[in-house]
């Protein structure tokens, strides 16, 4: 049976650098089925208990939850907006947590963050590292990827130290799934 790894870029930008990084990292994992999630494919209202009470869980939240449920692991690359999750990612996380509190199902996770700046989304990465284990993130391996546009050119990591670091994380992650 093929293992399934879901990649998620934590932004709804059509040019999302976090999505590019998540999918790149996913492509480094061997002998698994990769399912790339684009947050734009899931139309969800802004989370509200009033909406949930009136209309129930949105169909697209259930659709995404089914994909999450079928996964053997996750590669998530977060975008940092004002030092926290993007609104799009947080909204998806809020809806998913209403279906299953352990959103990540106690499955292995490769957690990345990136930004155009030198800190590479470290602040949002720290938030997620503090929160995701309570939401079922297991064996979380993480990396901040700084200065995205300087270090990721034409679909490849050009900074050798960053590339080696990611390859090592992927190698260790692969042993967990």
C-alpha positions in Angstrom: 0.0 0.0 0.0 1.3 3.4 -0.9 1.8 6.0 1.8 0.1 9.3 1.3 1.7 12.6 2.2 -0.3 15.8 2.0 1.5 19.1 1.3 -0.1 22.4 2.3 1.2 25.9 1.6 -0.1 28.2 4.4 -1.3 31.0 2.1 -4.0 31.6 -0.5 -1.8 33.7 -2.7 -1.8 32.4 -6.3 2.0 33.0 -6.2 2.4 31.5 -2.7 6.0 31.0 -1.8 5.0 28.7 1.1 3.1 26.5 -1.4 6.1 26.4 -3.6 8.3 25.3 -0.7 5.8 22.7 0.6 5.5 21.1 -2.9 9.3 21.2 -3.4 9.9 19.5 -0.1 7.1 17.0 -0.9 8.8 16.2 -4.2 11.9 15.1 -2.2 10.0 12.3 -0.5 10.3 8.9 -2.2 7.9 6.1 -2.7 4.8 8.0 -1.5 1.8 9.5 -3.1 1.9 13.2 -2.8 -1.3 15.2 -2.5 -0.7 18.9 -3.0 -3.4 21.1 -1.3 -4.1 24.5 -2.6 -6.1 26.5 -0.1 -7.9 28.2 -2.9 -9.6 25.0 -3.8 -11.6 25.1 -0.6 -14.3 27.8 -0.3 -14.9 28.4 3.4 -16.7 31.3 5.1 -14.8 33.0 7.9 -15.2 30.7 10.9 -18.0 31.6 13.2 -19.9 29.6 15.7 -23.0 31.3 14.4 -22.4 30.0 10.9 -21.7 26.6 12.3 -24.9 26.6 14.3 -27.0 27.9 11.4 -25.5 26.0 8.5 -23.3 23.3 10.0 -19.7 22.5 8.8 -19.1 23.7 5.3 -19.0 21.0 2.6 -15.4 22.0 1.6 -14.2 21.7 5.2 -15.5 18.1 5.2 -13.9 17.5 1.9 -10.5 18.7 3.1 -10.9 16.8 6.4 -11.4 13.6 4.4 -8.0 14.3 2.6 -6.4 15.0 6.0 -7.9 11.8 7.4 -6.4 9.7 4.6 -2.9 11.1 5.0 0.0 9.2 6.5 2.0 12.5 7.0 2.1 16.1 6.3 4.5 18.7 4.8 3.3 22.2 5.8 5.0 25.4 4.8 3.6 28.4 6.7 3.4 31.9 5.4 3.9 34.6 8.0 1.4 37.5 8.0 2.1 40.1 10.7 4.0 37.5 12.8 1.2 34.8 12.7 -0.6 32.4 10.4 -2.2 33.8 7.3 -5.9 34.4 7.6 -6.6 31.7 5.0 -4.6 29.1 6.8 -6.0 30.0 10.3 -9.6 29.9 8.9 -9.0 26.4 7.5 -7.4 25.3 10.8 -10.4 26.6 12.7 -12.9 24.8 10.6 -10.9 21.5 10.6 -10.6 21.7 14.4 -14.4 21.8 14.7 -14.5 18.4 12.9 -11.6 16.8 14.7 -9.6 18.5 17.5 -6.5 16.5 16.6 -6.4 18.0 13.1 -3.1 16.4 12.3 -4.2 12.9 13.5 -1.0 12.1 15.4 0.8 11.7 12.0 4.4 12.8 11.3 4.9 16.3 10.1 7.6 18.3 8.3 6.8 21.9 9.3 8.4 24.7 7.3 8.0 28.4 7.2 9.3 30.9 4.7 9.2 34.6 3.9 11.1 37.1 1.8 12.9 38.3 4.9 16.0 37.0 6.8 14.0 35.4 9.6 12.1 33.1 7.2 8.9 33.1 9.0 10.5 32.0 12.3 7.8 33.8 14.4 4.9 31.8 12.8 7.0 28.6 13.0 7.4 29.1 16.7 3.7 29.6 17.1 3.0 26.4 15.2 5.6 24.4 17.0 4.0 25.4 20.3 0.4 24.6 19.1 0.5 21.8 16.6 1.5 19.0 19.0 -1.8 19.7 20.9 -3.5 19.4 17.6 -2.1 16.0 16.8 1.2 17.0 15.1 3.6 14.1 15.8 7.4 13.8 15.3 7.5 17.4 14.1 10.6 18.3 12.2 10.9 21.9 11.4 12.9 24.5 9.4 12.8 28.2 8.8 13.6 29.0 5.2 14.9 32.6 5.0 15.1 35.1 2.1 13.0 32.9 -0.2 13.6 34.9 -3.4 17.4 34.8 -2.9 17.5 31.1 -1.9 14.9 29.5 -4.1 15.4 30.3 -7.8 13.7 28.6 -10.8 12.2 25.9 -8.6 15.5 25.0 -6.9 17.2 25.8 -3.6 20.4 27.6 -4.5 21.8 28.0 -1.0 23.8 24.8 -0.4 23.5 24.9 3.4 19.7 25.3 3.3 19.4 22.5 0.7 21.5 20.1 2.8 19.4 21.0 5.9 16.1 20.3 4.1 17.4 17.1 2.6 18.4 15.8 6.0 15.0 16.8 7.5 13.3 15.0 4.6 15.4 11.9 5.1 14.6 11.8 8.8 10.9 12.5 8.1 10.7 9.7 5.6 11.7 7.2 8.3 8.6 8.2 10.3 5.9 7.8 7.6 
